[in-house]
Amino acid sequence: MLKPILLVEDNPNDLELTLVALEKSKLANDVIVIRDGGEALQYLNGTDDYKDRPAGNPAVILLDLKLPKVDGLEVLRHVRESPVLKSIPVVMLTSSKEEQDLVRSYELGVNAYVVKPVDFQEFIKAISDLGIFWAVLNEPPPGSVRTHRRA
């Protein structure tokens, strides 16, 4: 049984590269793509357009820091304050190397903070490693969504 990955990314180039990297890592997990922080909160809370989504949480959230509507730090804060969501692993996947972003992310309970490599091959490897660890090797918390492996 596989768990979906929630990818919250607004930059079309970074989104495409991340999806290519996840595909190259041969993960069979579904990837749910969300383009802004407000929509991410709707998905996670099962409201609005996502009120009929399958119950349960994703195995991991790959979260960009700089997002429209609601930024990644606010999404992270909401996840960590919610009794239903707080055990979801969250990986901040960002181009920000600013110390204040790093410190604030860890203060809010991020599991990992990954600066997006500029080099394409490094980016592919970083995303592949993240996907394999969080979606395959890591044992998800109770309540995570599990879907059947595709043939």
N, C-alpha and C positions, 0 to 999 in steps of 0.2 A: 504494500500500500504506500503510495507516494503522497507527499504533502505539497500543496502549491506554494510558490514563492510569490510574495507581493512586492512588485517593483514600482516604486513611486519616483518618477523622473519626468521632468518637463522639457529637458533639452532633447530635441529630436535626434541629434547626432549621438549623444551619450546613450540615449534609449536604444538606438539601433545597434551601437557597438556592444552594449550590455546584452541584448538579446542574441546577437551573433556569438558572443563569448559563451553564454549559457548553452546555446545550441552546440557549439564546438566541444563543450565539455561532455557531451552525450547524455546530459540529464534528461530524463523523461518527464520530469515534473512540469505541471502546468505553471505558466507564469502569468500572473494577473497584473496587467499594466494599468497604472493610475497616473494621471498627468498633473495633479495638483494636490496640495495638502488638504483642502476642503473635501475633495472627492475621496481621498484616502480615509478621512474620518468617517464619511458616510459609509464606505465599504466596511471598515472595521466595526462600526456600530450597527451595521445591517439596516440602515435607514435610506429613505428617498429611493433612488434608482437601484439600491442594493438590498431592499427589504426582503426580496425573495431569494437572495443568495443562499447557498448551502450553509448550514450551521457549522460553527467551529472556526478556529483561527488558522491562519497560514503558518507554515513551519518557520518562516523567517520573513522579515520585512527588510528589503534593500531600499533605503530612504535617502533621497537627495536632501541636502541642507537648505539650499535656496530654491524655494518653490513658490508659485503664485498662490494667492488666496490665504493659505495658512502655511507658514514655513516649517521645515523639517523639525526644528527644535520644539515647536508647539505640538506637532503630531506626536513626537516622542514623549513629551510631557503628558499628553492625554493618554497615551498607551500605558505609561508607567503608573498613572493615577487610577486607572480602571481595574477593578478587581477581575474582570473577565479577560482583559487584554494584557495585563502586566507581565505575564510570563512569556510572551512572544519574544524571541530573540530579534533584536533590531541592530542592523549594520548601517551606520551612516556612511554613505557612498558619495563623496563630494570632491570638488576641486579646491575647496578651501583648506589652506594650510595655516590659517590664522589660529594662534594659540587660544584666543577667547572662544572660538567655535569648538575646538577640541575639548577644552576644559568644561564648557557648558554642556556639551554632549555627554561627557562622562558624569557630570553632576546629576544629569537627568536620568542616568541609568542605561546609556547605550552599551551594547555588548561588544561592539568593535567600531573603530573609526578608520576608514580606508580612504586615502587620498587617491583620486583617479589618476593613474599614470598618463602622461601625455603620449608616450610611445604606444602605438597600436598593439604590438605583440605583448608588451608588458600589461596593457589593459586587459587583453584577452586572457592572459595567464592569471591575473589577479581575480577577475570575475569567475573564471573557471574554478579556481581554488576556493573562492567563497561559496559558490554554488555547491560544489562537492561536499564541503564541510557542513554547511548549514542544512542542506536539503537531503543529504545521504548519510553522512557519518554521525551528525548530532542527533541525539534522541530528543524528539520534540516534547514540549510540556503537555500535560493532559489537556484535552480540549482542542488540540490542533486538528485541522481538517485533514483527513486521510482520503485519498482517492485511489482507485485501482490503477495498477501499472498498465500502460498502453502496450499492446503487442507490437 
